[in-house]
Amino acid sequence: MSPPPINHGGSRSHDTDFVVIGSGIGGLCCAALLAKYGYRVTVCESHYLAGGAAHSFEVKGFKFDAGPSFFLGIGGEPGDGSVNPLKQWVVYPPEGDSFPNIASQRSYEDTIARRGGPEALRQWRALDVAMKPLQTAAGLFPAAALRADPGVLLTAARFLGPEMMGMGFIAPTLTGPFSALVDKHVSDPWLRAYLDLEMGGSKAIVDALLRGIKKHGGRILLRSHVQEILMEGGRASGVILRPSGPAGSNSSSGRGGGGGPELIRARCGVVSNASVWDTQRMLPAGAAPADWAQASEATPALESFVHLHLGIDAAGLPPDLECHHLVVNDWQRLTAPQNVIIASIPTVFDPSLAPPGKATVHCYCAANEPYGPWAGMDRRSAAYKAFKEERAQPLWKALERVIPDIRQRAELTLVGSPLTHERFVRRHRGSYGPGISAAGDQTWPGPKTPIPGLSVCGDSCMPGIGVPAAAASGMITANSLANVFSHLRMMDALLPPARAA
């Protein structure tokens, strides 16, 4: 697939209120909300497609998600008349069989009882009871009310009814690591491993956010790589773009290139949706306080991906084929390289994602592919191509548990590596994201940084990794940058009246 030609219509230099670096879900949510608040907003994205790890692409009529496309949601039993694809996924354990995991309480408990036994079920029910107050608290306080300054006392006030007052008794649990709650109630090895499988992650979301930004006057600049965050008078005041075109596309030097630097000045500030590591690299030397810079660079990174994007012949596929499948090779080594493999067949629900009679398949190992063996490889070399094929074999084997003749059906095969993820999604070492553990001492940072004018959002920030968490971080950042009274008016407009009463 060839990228579209660069067409910026002249210089990209201009003045705005906020510039957002990166069009991941967090950056798009932040930009859309800032634009709704009435600010002039510009989003700068390196890729020729918006969406970050959630962007989608098309090859020969097959449409794919670039990153994780695995969703788990709560719904009724299959066959209830809904086409909600979030209801069920199929687990393929190391024992060699398979079992469905349906997102309803009755079916979930049935699975635990059958696979883990009576004691596992008892422990799950104890954990479920302990989680009920946390679920109540989460429901009482929407993310739209959050901001990272004292103004939160005003935006939260409307939710501080009798039920919320009772939440004070569980405040230590709310603010502590979830692992502590699991440790207290769950000791069964199988159940602990099973709970660790819960995961989350597209084009429809990205498109809606892009429409929102444009509707309120915002700008989205694709193929616009931010080379450096502009610092003036000790504050972040804009960005310097890498020169565009063939001469500048691979440039790593200075601010020039043929026509000199292209600057976007931001009157109100800069928001980085880049990773914690890449944000540091965009700052000029000496701009960041040494202790903050060192702590950011030392943030542990999760491992990367290997992807298989397939276009296959769908003739004769089972009519009851499920969309989501999860293969576990070893219950005791969940985080081992390529141990857990996920596959999605989105054409089960949306046949338009492939040509007639065909299907799309996305299979990947998330956060368990080491970057080290790939480091420094030449992506154009025969050795790189051979290594991709080698590392893709466990994915093919996993898919054969779902569709035994998958190799014979494949008409289009695309293998993505950590270097692919690093290049197209601009992820440090192709990482899935920061490896901040709830059980450790390190916490997810908020939107503020020690550099005046610079805020952050995305999966390097509170609440963490995943589409809902990244979206919430973008909302929190935008709320924190807006006037608290504007925030209150936004809540009146966006929150259902019954919740805002």
Secondary structure by P-SEA (a helix, b strand, c coil): ccccccccccccbbbccbbbccccaaaaaaaaaaaaaccbbbbbbccccccccccccccccccccccccbbbbbbccccccccccccbbbbbccccbbbbbcccaaaaaaaaaaaccaaaaaaaaaaaaaaaaaaaaaaacccccccccccccccccccccccccccccccccccccaaaaaaaccccaaaaaaaaacccccaaaaaaaaaaaaaabbbbbccccccccccccccccbbbbcccccccccccccccccccbbbbbbccbbbbcccaaaaaaacccccccaaaaaaaaaccccccbbbbbbbccccccccccccbbbbbcccccccccccbbbbbcccccccccccccbbbbbbbbccccccccccccccccaaaaaaaaaaaaaaaaaaaaccccccccccbbbbbcaaaaaaccccccccccccccccccbbbbccccccccbbbbcccccccccaaaaaaaaaaaaaaaccaaaaaaaaaacccccccc
